[in-house]
Amino acid sequence: DAAEKGGYEHFMLKEIHEQPESLANAIRGRLDFNLGSSVLSGMGTSSRDLAEINRVVLLGCGTSLHAGLVGEYAFEDLADLHAEVHQAAEFRYRNPLIGRSDLVVAISQSGETADTLAAVREANQKGAFVMGLCNVVGSTIARETGRGVYLHAGPEISVASTKAFTCQVAVLLMIALKLARGRRYSREQGMHLAKQIDSIPEFVRATIAQNEAIAELARHYADNEHAFFIGRGCMYPVALEGALKLKEISYIHAEGYHAAELKHGPIALLEEGTPVIAIATDIPGKDKTLGNVEECRARGARILGVITEGDEEAAAYMDDVIRVPACDPLVSTIPATVALQLLAYHIARIRGCEIDQPRNLAKSVTVE
Ligand code: G6P
């Protein structure tokens, strides 16, 4: 067991540390710096198929659903494509209005989640262009979609997903880049984003280098029973994922909220010392998030900010900070998530939790 964990105390910590390598594996050979695009042959799309796509529908559950929410921003921002995320469990019980011009991306680490599989079958039946985004090679969803992009994240043992999520986001960014290049993105813009994607492993390495500092500041947050995570834009799904990670492994009641929604309810719960984790990296809307931080502070909350390196203005709003490298906003969702994975891990460790096998949770949910 100890050997399998490669000297780490838990699989989760090992898998967090593996991310520079798993991301490099997910990205390797898939970027074309000359064309400023990506090469994803498994998608099986001709340029005609790509031109016919009018909308992207992303499906998933749990952490994979959160990756889809980041993808939604990427497709809209980069490719000017209408994109929507559906909870896989709900998909076939509503009336999903999809057809041949829809690209349906089923996101599943295991490729075995029952709800996601059922949604894939529904989308296939409706004639959509369905692809899988799976980690496990040969899994049911990978087989039934027939086309897709493997994550190459390597086996993920910890029930709480870490490296699969960051690889899912990296792959979604590469799919969005490919679609963007057929639409509004110039070669130069494409080259810039391709270089940013190529640097993701390095950005993540720089974030993981703060592991000890994060372990130290986690002590200030380990005794609380509630926590709020807030973010805007593409950092909203990061807030959801940060809260999910914390509740899964530390059993702290954590909620992820859009920073603007705080005022519509959850702010009523803030008391002296309630932790608010604000993802306030340098992206459009950051100033508004800082305004929301100020409102929380005025109610006595203790604020941990995930901010961009060198942003002293943002740092001044926070009690504690974790700094992530300056990079493209969509790309920065990845190091920001890694920071929150480490935070959740250390809080759970301080609380003496199981971590790799949280109570009541399964790695793969194969029943509806
Ligand atoms: C379970 C796991 C989560 C995972 C979700 C979806 O709830 O505990 O970590 O995100 O299923 O799994 P999938 O394999 O479809 O990504």
Boltz pocket constraint, residues with backbone or C-beta under 6 A from the ligand:
constraints:
  - pocket:
      binder: B
      contacts: [[A, 61], [A, 62], [A, 63], [A, 64], [A, 107], [A, 108], [A, 109], [A, 110], [A, 111], [A, 112], [A, 113], [A, 116], [A, 159], [A, 160], [A, 161], [A, 361], [A, 362], [A, 363], [A, 364], [A, 365]]
      max_distance: 6.0
